[in-house]
Amino acid sequence: MNDRFNDKVVVVTGATGGLCSEMVLGFLREGAKVLALGRSEDKLAALTERVSGAGYDVERLLCCSADVLDRAALEAARDQAISRWGRIDVLVNGAGGNVAGATTQQEMVGKDGDLSGTFFEMDMEALDGVVKLNFDGSVLPTQVFAEPMAKAGQGCVLNVSSMATDRAITKVAGYSASKAAIENFTRWLAVHLAPSGVRVNAVSPGFFVTEQNRFLLMGEDGKSPTPRAEKILAGTPFGRFGDAAELIGAVNYLCSDDAGFVTGVTLAVDGGFSAYSGV
Ligand SMILES: NC(=O)c1ccc[n+]([C@@H]2O[C@H](COP(=O)([O-])OP(=O)(O)OC[C@H]3O[C@@H](n4cnc5c(N)ncnc54)[C@H](OP(=O)(O)O)[C@@H]3O)[C@@H](O)[C@H]2O)c1
């Protein structure tokens, strides 16, 4: 076993989700102790079962229910981790996602001037909500968990971006804007924290089928790509969706001392999606 995270304490938000639950296992595999955060107690219990079923000592997992927008809950979780393990070394800001009302029904406005279901009807409250979840929901945990790292003079923060940042992905206006903000914040914070020795990077996953988006990408039978999924696959040179396990190499590298001089970057894990012009 690679032991790059022996004696390291890793915090993962969104730890009960499709991608980040796999990250929890990936960190445990390399020796870490993990503070796993999510909102649903049931999902946290299921994560504990999965960790134990995979043969890891559940003493190396601390699950706490906390909304990433709730400073007091985050601080309580941090204090529990520090009183149990004495330190925080890594924060992965995994919690995030889309909010239905912050999208448009139509991909583009109609040529005939039909504006129904377009940007002009987008719900501003939903837009605010998706920005809060993805942007504030990374900034606030970073204030809470990276402070002890900055005081200790070492550590690393990993944000989770998306393919929706550089080129427009139709419909998901608010999600795209909030993830673009995260990439900018990644660079800003990397510079700001550099003197403390704390590194700040991001991964940008391409398209991964998780339980939450399976029905959108694979239709009701869970197997046949929807028309939108066909477009995604046509834009992905590998011609397939990613598997959550395929993120782990990039995540663990960026969070390990192997990346000791790497800060302020966003690493795409996308089967070539971001490189491809489509032609
Ligand atoms: N799947 C993809 O293809 C893909 C591609 C690019 C980027 N991403 C990004 O990767 C990250 C993980 O995605 P995923 O597909 O694994 O998502 P997911 O399966 O929907 O999981 C989302 C996680 O976030 C947590 N969460 C949501 N709102 C929260 C809040 N307010 N406070 C605390 N936790 C909250 C959920 O916990 P509860 O259910 O307990 O609330 C859950 O653990 C997200 O940032 C997403 O935007 C995903």
The ligand as an SDF file (V2000), in Angstrom:
LIG
                    3D

 48 52  0  0  0  0  0  0  0  0999 V2000
  -20.6090   13.9300  -11.2210 N   0  0  0  0  0  0  0  0  0  0  0  0
  -19.9710   14.6330  -12.1400 C   0  0  0  0  0  0  0  0  0  0  0  0
  -19.8910   14.2510  -13.3180 O   0  0  0  0  0  0  0  0  0  0  0  0
  -19.2660   15.9210  -11.7600 C   0  0  0  0  0  0  0  0  0  0  0  0
  -18.5630   16.5980  -12.7630 C   0  0  0  0  0  0  0  0  0  0  0  0
  -17.8980   17.7700  -12.4390 C   0  0  0  0  0  0  0  0  0  0  0  0
  -17.9220   18.2550  -11.1500 C   0  0  0  0  0  0  0  0  0  0  0  0
  -18.6330   17.5900  -10.1960 N   0  0  0  0  0  0  0  0  0  0  0  0
  -18.5960   18.1460   -8.8470 C   0  0  0  0  0  0  0  0  0  0  0  0
  -18.0680   17.1570   -7.9770 O   0  0  0  0  0  0  0  0  0  0  0  0
  -18.6190   17.3240   -6.6720 C   0  0  0  0  0  0  0  0  0  0  0  0
  -19.2620   16.0360   -6.2410 C   0  0  0  0  0  0  0  0  0  0  0  0
  -20.2310   15.6780   -7.2160 O   0  0  0  0  0  0  0  0  0  0  0  0
  -21.1010   14.3360   -7.1390 P   0  0  0  0  0  0  0  0  0  0  0  0
  -21.5760   14.0420   -8.5180 O   0  0  0  0  0  0  0  0  0  0  0  0
  -20.3570   13.3070   -6.3780 O   0  0  0  0  0  0  0  0  0  0  0  0
  -22.3440   14.8780   -6.3100 O   0  0  0  0  0  0  0  0  0  0  0  0
  -23.4220   14.1100   -5.4540 P   0  0  0  0  0  0  0  0  0  0  0  0
  -23.3050   12.6480   -5.6260 O   0  0  0  0  0  0  0  0  0  0  0  0
  -24.7150   14.7880   -5.7430 O   0  0  0  0  0  0  0  0  0  0  0  0
  -22.9930   14.4640   -3.9580 O   0  0  0  0  0  0  0  0  0  0  0  0
  -23.1220   15.7510   -3.4510 C   0  0  0  0  0  0  0  0  0  0  0  0
  -22.6240   15.7540   -2.0190 C   0  0  0  0  0  0  0  0  0  0  0  0
  -22.6780   17.0900   -1.5390 O   0  0  0  0  0  0  0  0  0  0  0  0
  -23.3610   17.0970   -0.2950 C   0  0  0  0  0  0  0  0  0  0  0  0
  -24.0560   18.3680   -0.1430 N   0  0  0  0  0  0  0  0  0  0  0  0
  -24.9110   18.9600   -0.9980 C   0  0  0  0  0  0  0  0  0  0  0  0
  -25.3240   20.1300   -0.5070 N   0  0  0  0  0  0  0  0  0  0  0  0
  -24.7110   20.2880    0.7090 C   0  0  0  0  0  0  0  0  0  0  0  0
  -24.7050   21.2790    1.7060 C   0  0  0  0  0  0  0  0  0  0  0  0
  -25.4210   22.4120    1.5960 N   0  0  0  0  0  0  0  0  0  0  0  0
  -23.9570   21.0850    2.8140 N   0  0  0  0  0  0  0  0  0  0  0  0
  -23.2190   19.9700    2.9490 C   0  0  0  0  0  0  0  0  0  0  0  0
  -23.1520   18.9880    2.0380 N   0  0  0  0  0  0  0  0  0  0  0  0
  -23.9010   19.1510    0.9380 C   0  0  0  0  0  0  0  0  0  0  0  0
  -24.3050   15.9050   -0.3350 C   0  0  0  0  0  0  0  0  0  0  0  0
  -24.5880   15.4630    0.9770 O   0  0  0  0  0  0  0  0  0  0  0  0
  -26.1090   15.2990    1.4960 P   0  0  0  0  0  0  0  0  0  0  0  0
  -26.8130   14.4820    0.4770 O   0  0  0  0  0  0  0  0  0  0  0  0
  -25.9780   14.6560    2.8070 O   0  0  0  0  0  0  0  0  0  0  0  0
  -26.6400   16.6900    1.5690 O   0  0  0  0  0  0  0  0  0  0  0  0
  -23.4160   14.8920   -1.0670 C   0  0  0  0  0  0  0  0  0  0  0  0
  -22.5280   14.3050   -0.1620 O   0  0  0  0  0  0  0  0  0  0  0  0
  -19.6020   18.4990   -6.7690 C   0  0  0  0  0  0  0  0  0  0  0  0
  -18.9460   19.6800   -6.3880 O   0  0  0  0  0  0  0  0  0  0  0  0
  -19.9290   18.5350   -8.2620 C   0  0  0  0  0  0  0  0  0  0  0  0
  -20.3360   19.8180   -8.6590 O   0  0  0  0  0  0  0  0  0  0  0  0
  -19.3090   16.4370  -10.4640 C   0  0  0  0  0  0  0  0  0  0  0  0
  1  2  1  0
  2  3  2  0
  2  4  1  0
  4  5  1  0
  4 48  2  0
  5  6  2  0
  6  7  1  0
  7  8  2  0
  8  9  1  0
  8 48  1  0
  9 10  1  0
  9 46  1  0
 10 11  1  0
 11 12  1  0
 11 44  1  0
 12 13  1  0
 13 14  1  0
 14 15  2  0
 14 16  1  0
 14 17  1  0
 17 18  1  0
 18 19  2  0
 18 20  1  0
 18 21  1  0
 21 22  1  0
 22 23  1  0
 23 24  1  0
 23 42  1  0
 24 25  1  0
 25 26  1  0
 25 36  1  0
 26 27  1  0
 26 35  1  0
 27 28  2  0
 28 29  1  0
 29 30  1  0
 29 35  2  0
 30 31  1  0
 30 32  2  0
 32 33  1  0
 33 34  2  0
 34 35  1  0
 36 37  1  0
 36 42  1  0
 37 38  1  0
 38 39  2  0
 38 40  1  0
 38 41  1  0
 42 43  1  0
 44 45  1  0
 44 46  1  0
 46 47  1  0
M  CHG  2   8   1  16  -1
M  END
$$$$
